[in-house]
């Protein structure tokens, strides 16, 4: 079954919480349902669409607005646009939601700071704690958790299949994926 219903899946959370990993896991599942899907990863967008931007609040807001603009273009044209970016500031996420011309699904990829610091796959938290990285989200710059996300996953205590099933189940409940899709994820 193919549908022309696009939407924005906005994965937000601390660096190392599992946003990109979960987004990359969910994308092929949605494609297997015959849906058009594009992933806008925060690191890739910053490299290709927002090169030259720093990490000041203004630059971060500009980066997130660009991601939101592209996601909206895709979603209003029947694509499921998956974003995986820290997007630390609640007002900008709310702004993107308010401008969306398709359903906006905020997915809070929740992992405690201690857990993401332990994971620290890129060594960023270590550099931030040492003062090498300034304005680092969660250490020297705030992360404003979503107040009412449509889906919250807990990557410190759920496996990836469980987290993905929660996302797919929500999409199914909203008629954005075919009925029975969540059961297929759980296998």
N, C-alpha and C positions, 0 to 999 in steps of 0.2 A: 504494500500500500504506500503510495506516495502522497504527500500532502503539500500544499502550497503555503502552509502556515509557518512563517519564519518567527523567530524569537531571539532574544539575547539571553544567554546564560552567562551571568557575570560572577565569576569565581573571584572572591576576595579573601585575603588573609595575610598573615605575616610571611616574610621570606622564609622558605623552607617548610611551610605548612603542608604543601602537597598540591597546590593549585594546578600547576602545569601537569604534574603526574596524573591527577584525576581528570583534568580536561582532555589529555591525550588518551586516557582510558575510555572516557565517555564518547568521544568523537566517533571512533569506528563502530561502536554499538549503535549509535544513531544512524550512521551510514548503512549499517546492516538492515535497518528498518526501511531503507529506500529514501532516506531524507538527505537533503543537501546540507552540508556542514562545513564550516570554516572555523579554524582556531586562530585567534589573535593572542599570541603569547606576549606578555609584557616585555620580556627581554628582547624578543625578536622585533617587536614594534619599535622599541626604543632604539634599536640598532638601525632599522630601515626607514622608519617614518618620523622618528623624533631625534635623530642624530644631532648632537650639539646641545641638547638640553641637559641641564645639570639636575641637581636634586633639591633645589630650593622648593618651597611650597608652590610658588608660581610656575616653575618648570614642571613639577609633578602634576599640577592641575592641568597644564597645557597638554602634557602627554596623555593623561586620562581622557581629556576632552577629545583628543584625536582618536584614541581607541574607540570611544563611545560613538563618534561620528561614523567611523568605518563600520562598526558593529550595527548601527542603525541602518546604514545603506544596505548592508547585506540582509538584515532581518526583514526590512520592509519589502524586499524582493524575494521572499520565500526561503531564505537560508537561515539555518540555525547558526547564529554567530556566537561562538564560545570565546569568552575573554578570560585570560588568566593573568591578572596583574594585581599587585598589592593593593593599589588604589586606597591609600590609607585614610583619606579624608571623607567622612560621611556626606558633607554637603555636595561634593562633586559627584559622588555616586548617586545621590538623590537627584541632582541636576540631570545626569545622563538618563535616569529612569523617567523623569518628567518629560524629556524631549523624545523619548523612544516612540516610534510609530508602530511598534510591534510589542507583544508581551515581553516584559523585562523580569527575569528571574534572578534574584540575588542569592548566591550560594556562598554562605560563610564557611570557609575551610578553616575550621577551628583547631588549633593546636597550641598548647600552652607555650609561653616564651621559653621556659626551661627545656622543653622538648625540641623546639626548633633550634635552639642554641646547641643542644647536644648533637642534632643532625648536622647542622652547619656545613653542608656539602661543598659550599663555595668559599668557606673561611671568612665570610662577611661579618658574622657576629664577633668573631675573635678580633678582626680588624677594628670594628666599631668600639668594642670594649677597650682596645688599646689606644683609642683616640685617632686612629689612622683614617677611618671613615667618619666623616661628620654627617649630621642630619640623617642618621640611619634609623629607619622605622623600627620601633619596638625597643630601641636602646636610647637614642638621643633625639628622637622625633616620634610623635605619637602615632598610634594606629587606633582609629576610631571604629570599634566593632559595629556591625550593623545592628540596628535596634529591632527590626522586624524582617529578617531575611525569609525568603520563601522556603529555603532549605538550609539546614546546618548539618555539616558532617564533622565528625571528630576523628581526625586522622591519627590521633595518639591511641585510640582504642577501637577503631573500626578498621577492617581490612578494606582494600580498595573496591572489592566487589560489593560489600555492604554499603559503602559510601555512594558508589555509582548507582546501585539499586534505589537508594533514597532519591537521587536526582531524577532518575527515569520514572519512578513512581509519581513524583510530583508532576512531571510533564504529562504523564498519562492522565492524572486527575484533572488536568486543565485542557485535555483534548489536543495536546501538542505532539503527541506520539500515538501510534496505534494502540488500541486496547490489548492487554496481555504482554506489553513490552517489558514491564518490570519483572514479570515472572521469568522471562527469557534471560534476563541478566543474572538472576539468582541461579539459573540453570538447573 
